[in-house]
């Protein structure tokens, strides 16, 4: 594939932009890509994640927040793109969870379970999800649905 800009060299940089649901793809050679200010050959996941957090919150919103264990501030975190210690996650949790949920669709780790050995684990997860649905159904006063969920939970508990 040739470069969309010069039409001479082989395209080695592929940029995809999605703005308001409209997807545009640009294929550039390395020389043309260097002309664009957004091209950064030293791309890292740390800088990408830090950029997402800056866009979501801005640095001024979290200026006073710091880790209780290592003392890292949110500003330092956004520049480094990674935490200073394991306690940083808890210190910045209230601000991180909406971003993580927006990116991944979930705010808890779901992971994968091996098919051969994970049968009981999958059943336990399914029961837990059904309990959340049951609680929601009771709160909404959908008692018929709640009874069905309750019965399904009991059946699954027997399998364990």
N, C-alpha and C positions, 0 to 999 in steps of 0.2 A: 504494500500500500504506500502510495506517495504522499508527501507532505501536502496538506491543504493550503498552506501559506505560499511556499515557493514552487511546489509542483515538480521539484527536481530530485530531492533526496528521499530516502526511505523514512517513513514515519516511525519513530520509536517512542514518542510520547503521545499518549491518548488521554484526552481530557473530556470528561462527561459532566455536563452541567444540567441540573434539573431545577428549573425556576417556574413556580406556579404550575407544576405538573407538565411543563414543556421540557422535553429532553433534547439537548443538543450535544453532538459529539464532534470533537475537533481532533484531527490527527496531525501531529507536527514532527518535523525532524528536530534533532537536538539543537541545531543552530537557531531555528525559528523559535523554539520553545524558550531559549535563553533571552529572546527579545521581550517576552512577556514578563511583567514584574511578579506575576503570581506563581511562576514556575520556580520551584525550589528543589534542586537536585539533592539536597541534604535532608529530605523529608524524613520525619520520624513519627511514630505513633504518639509519642509523648507530646510533640508540638501540635499534632492534630487534635488530641484530646484537650489540651490546654486551650487551644483556639475555640473549641466547642464551648467550653465552660466560660470563656471570656465573652463570647457572643451571647450566651444565655443569661449571664448575670452582670457582666461588667465587673471590673476590679474594685470600683468604689463601693459597691454594695456589701462586700465582704471584708473590708479593710481591717476591722478590729478582730476578726476571728482568727484564732491560732490554735495549733495542736497543744493539748495539755501535756503531752509526753515529750515531744522533741522541740516544740516551740515554733515549728514551721508555720508561716502565715499563708493565707490564701494567695496573696500576691506572689510569694516565693513558689508556691505550688504551680501557679499558672505559667510562670517563667520556665520552671524545670519540666513541667508536664508529668511529674510523678511524685508520689508521696515520700516523706522523710522517714516514716515508720508505720507500723501496723495500726497505731492509734489514730493516725491522720484520717483514715476512712471514717471513723466514728466522729471525729471533730467536725468534719465537713459534710457529714451524712445528710443533714437536712437540705443542703444545697445541691448535693450530687444526685440524690435519688430521682428527682424529676427528670434530670438530664439523662441518666442511665435508662430510666423507664421509656423515655422518648426515643432513645437510640435503639434499645434492644426489644422493647415491647413488654418487658417484665421488669419488676424491681427485685426479684429474687432469682437465685441461680436454680435453673431446672436441670441442666445437664442431661446426659444420656445414661440409660441403664442397659447393661448387657442383657440380651434376650434370654440366654440360657440360665443365668443366675439371678436375674433381676425381677423375677415374677412377683415375689412378695413385696419388694420395694415399690413396684408399679401399682400393685393393689393398694398399698398404704397411701401412695400419692393420690390415687383415684378417690379413695375414701375421704381423704383430707379435702380434696376439691369438692366432693359431694356435700361434705359438712358445711363448707362455706356457702354453697348453693342453698342448702337447707336453711341455714340461718337467714339468708337473704329472702327466701320464700316466706318464712315465718314473719319477718319484719314487714313484708309487703302484704301479709295476710292471705297468701295463696296456699291455703291449707291442703287442697287436693294435691297440688304439686309437691308440697312438703311431705305429705304422707307417702307418695311414690318414692321420693328421694330417701326418706327414712327406711322404707322397705328395701330399697336397693343397697343402702349402706349395711343393713343387717345381713343381707345375702352375701355381700363381699366380705364382711367380717367372719362369716362362717368358713369361707375359703381359706382364711389365714389359720 
